Amino acid sequence: MEKLTIQEEEVMLYIWSIGDCFVKEIVSKFPDPKPPYTTVASIVNNLKRKGYVAAQRFGNTYQYTPLIKQSEYKRTFMGGVVQNYFANSYKEMVSFFAKEQKISADDLKDIINLIEKGKEK
């Protein structure tokens, strides 16, 4: 799976939220000022080339369908972040965010509860 640029990730997030869609629907999701249709179409074509979306022709336009699930993308690239920046340790990553005050004690308690509930299944 090829890493996406920031612009490609942004467009892909909209595609994941919409599902099967046309470029005009993606453009409508952007806040004002909206990017040009041609810019978004170019980004979507890059996503198609990278294998993230499939295109089906309808008249003189295309409908795009996500081929990769958002959860799969997150799993792949978050694993890379942990490996490259936190010595492959999720504990180090959480510790980093706690020290930077990006995660609260209540958030950590919620995470622990989620982990413990997962172990019960």
N, C-alpha and C positions, 0 to 999 in steps of 0.2 A: 504494500500500500504506500503510495507516494504521499509525502507530506504536502499539505495545502498551504498556499499563501494566506495572509490575513484576509484579503479580499475574497478568495475562494472559500475560506471557512465561513465568512459572513454570508455569502450567497448559499452555501450548502446548509447553513443553519435555517435559512428561510425555506429551502427546498424540503428539509426534514420536517419543518413545521406545517407546510402546506400539503406535502405528498405529491402526487402527479400534478404537474403544473406547466404553465406557459411562461415565457420570459416576462410578459406584461404583468403577470401575477406576482412574480418575484420583485419586479421594479416597484409595484404598489406597496410592498412591505417595508421598503426603505423609508426612513424619516426624510422630511424636506430639508434641504433641497435634494431631490431624488437624482441618482446618477442617470446618465443617458441610457436609453434602451440598448444602444449598440455596445456600450461598455459592459452591461450585464450579460448581453448575448455572448460577447467574447469570453467572459469569465465562465459562463455555462459551457461553452464549447471546450474550454480547457478542462473543465470537470468531466466532460464526456471523454476527452482524449485520455485522461488519467484513470478512467474506469469507474468514476463515482456516480455517474448518471447514464441512463440510456435515453435515446431520442426516438420518438415515433412521429412520423410526418402526418399532419392533418392539413390538407390543402397546401397553402403556402407558408405554414408555420409548423413548429415542432412542439410536442408535449414531452416533458422530461420527467423521468421516473428515477428516484434514488435507487442505486444498486448496492450501496453500503449503508448499513444501519449506523445511526449516530452512536449507539453504545459500542459498536465494534471499533469505530474511529477513536472514541475516547479511550477505550481499553488499550489500543495499540500505541497511541501517542502519549498517553499519561504514563504508561510503562516505560517509554523511552525517556521521558522527563525524569522519572524517579531513578532510572539507571544512570543517566548522564549527569544529573545534578545532585543527586542525593545518595550516591554510592549504593544504588539498588536497594535502598532502605526506606520503606514507607514511614517507619518511625522517625527517621531523620527529616523527612519531608514535613510531617505533622509538627515535629519539634521546631523546625524552621518557621512555619506559619504561626505557631504559638509565640515564639520569641519576637516575631515581627508584629504581634498583636493583630493578626489577620484572622485568628480563630479564637473564640472565647472558651472559657471553662465550661459553660453550658453547652456549647457546640461539641466539645470533647466528650462530655457526658452522653450527649445524644449519639455520638459515634460509637461509644462503648456499648450503649444499649442496643444499637443496631447490630453490632458484632455478636453480642451475647444472644440476641434473638435468632441470628443466623445459625449459631451453634446448636440451638434447640431443635432445629428442623431435621 
